[in-house]
Amino acid sequence: MSQAQQIKISDKIQGVIEKDFDNKVIGRRELTLKLYHIGTGTPSRNEIKKAISELLNTKEDLIVVRKVFTSYGAGISNARVHVYTNKETLEKYEPKHLLTRGTSTKKEGEQGG
């Protein structure tokens, strides 16, 4: 069995790629990460995207962080990430709300609080 690939999110946040599945039918890589952030907050989706982008040498706009789950009181999170080969496939399979999550764009008529 091969050793899990290490990933560095920031100075205080490290991670391990537990599963790396190449879904050739859809045209994406499906990653399951375990993130260790003892003493700090859960890493943001943008931090995770940036780290995955640097590790896999791909564009950040082809990466979708599907889910980040942290148990209460634990400094360990699990994340599911999809890495696509092209923008068309990404827009076809991913829900619209996940594509805009974490961006600062506002819908028409929406007010800031």
C-alpha positions as CSV (number, residue, x, y, z in Angstrom):
1,M,0.0,0.0,0.0
2,S,1.4,3.4,-1.0
3,Q,1.9,6.2,1.5
4,A,-0.9,8.9,1.5
5,Q,0.1,12.1,-0.2
6,Q,0.7,15.1,2.2
7,I,-0.7,18.5,1.5
8,K,0.1,21.8,3.2
9,I,-2.8,24.3,3.4
10,S,-1.0,26.9,5.6
11,D,1.6,27.1,8.3
12,K,-0.8,25.6,10.9
13,I,-2.9,23.4,8.7
14,Q,-1.7,20.1,7.2
15,G,-3.6,17.5,5.3
16,V,-3.5,14.0,3.8
17,I,-5.2,12.8,0.6
18,E,-6.9,9.7,1.8
19,K,-8.6,8.7,-1.5
20,D,-7.8,9.7,-5.0
21,F,-10.2,8.3,-7.6
22,D,-9.8,9.1,-11.3
23,N,-13.4,9.1,-12.7
24,K,-12.7,8.8,-16.4
25,V,-16.4,8.6,-17.3
26,I,-17.1,12.1,-16.1
27,G,-13.6,13.5,-16.6
28,R,-12.7,14.4,-13.0
29,R,-10.5,13.4,-10.1
30,E,-12.4,12.8,-6.8
31,L,-10.3,13.5,-3.7
32,T,-11.1,12.8,-0.1
33,L,-8.9,14.8,2.3
34,K,-8.3,14.7,6.0
35,L,-7.2,18.1,7.3
36,Y,-5.5,18.6,10.6
37,H,-6.0,22.1,12.1
38,I,-5.5,21.7,15.8
39,G,-5.9,25.1,17.6
40,T,-7.1,26.9,14.5
41,G,-10.4,27.2,12.7
42,T,-11.6,25.1,9.8
43,P,-9.8,26.1,6.6
44,S,-11.8,28.0,4.0
45,R,-12.8,26.6,0.7
46,N,-10.5,29.1,-1.0
47,E,-7.5,27.9,1.1
48,I,-8.3,24.3,0.2
49,K,-8.6,25.2,-3.5
50,K,-5.3,27.1,-3.6
51,A,-3.4,24.2,-1.9
52,I,-4.9,21.6,-4.2
53,S,-4.2,23.8,-7.2
54,E,-0.5,24.1,-6.3
55,L,-0.2,20.4,-5.5
56,L,-1.8,19.1,-8.7
57,N,-0.6,22.0,-11.0
58,T,-4.1,22.9,-12.2
59,K,-6.2,26.0,-12.3
60,E,-8.3,27.0,-9.2
61,D,-11.4,27.5,-11.3
62,L,-11.4,23.8,-12.2
63,I,-11.6,22.7,-8.5
64,V,-14.8,22.4,-6.6
65,V,-14.8,21.8,-2.8
66,R,-18.0,19.8,-2.4
67,K,-18.1,19.4,1.4
68,V,-16.0,20.3,4.4
69,F,-17.1,18.6,7.6
70,T,-15.7,19.2,11.1
71,S,-16.9,17.4,14.2
72,Y,-17.6,19.6,17.2
73,G,-14.5,20.3,19.2
74,A,-12.2,18.4,16.9
75,G,-9.3,20.0,15.0
76,I,-9.7,17.5,12.2
77,S,-11.9,18.0,9.2
78,N,-12.8,15.8,6.2
79,A,-13.2,17.4,2.8
80,R,-14.5,16.1,-0.6
81,V,-13.0,17.8,-3.6
82,H,-13.6,17.4,-7.3
83,V,-10.9,18.4,-9.8
84,Y,-12.1,18.7,-13.4
85,T,-10.2,18.6,-16.7
86,N,-12.2,21.4,-18.4
87,K,-14.8,24.1,-17.5
88,E,-17.6,22.6,-19.6
89,T,-17.6,19.4,-17.7
90,L,-17.5,21.2,-14.4
91,E,-20.5,23.3,-15.3
92,K,-22.4,20.3,-16.5
93,Y,-22.1,18.2,-13.4
94,E,-21.7,20.6,-10.4
95,P,-24.6,22.4,-8.8
96,K,-24.7,26.1,-9.5
97,H,-24.7,27.1,-5.8
98,L,-21.3,25.3,-5.3
99,L,-19.8,27.2,-8.2
100,T,-20.6,30.6,-6.6
101,R,-19.9,29.6,-3.0
102,G,-17.0,31.4,-1.6
103,T,-16.9,34.1,-4.2
104,S,-17.8,37.7,-3.5
105,T,-20.3,38.1,-6.3
106,K,-23.8,39.3,-5.3
107,K,-27.0,38.6,-7.0
108,E,-29.0,41.4,-8.5
109,G,-31.1,43.2,-5.8
110,E,-29.2,41.6,-2.9
111,Q,-28.1,43.9,-0.1
112,G,-25.1,43.6,2.1
113,G,-25.8,43.5,5.9
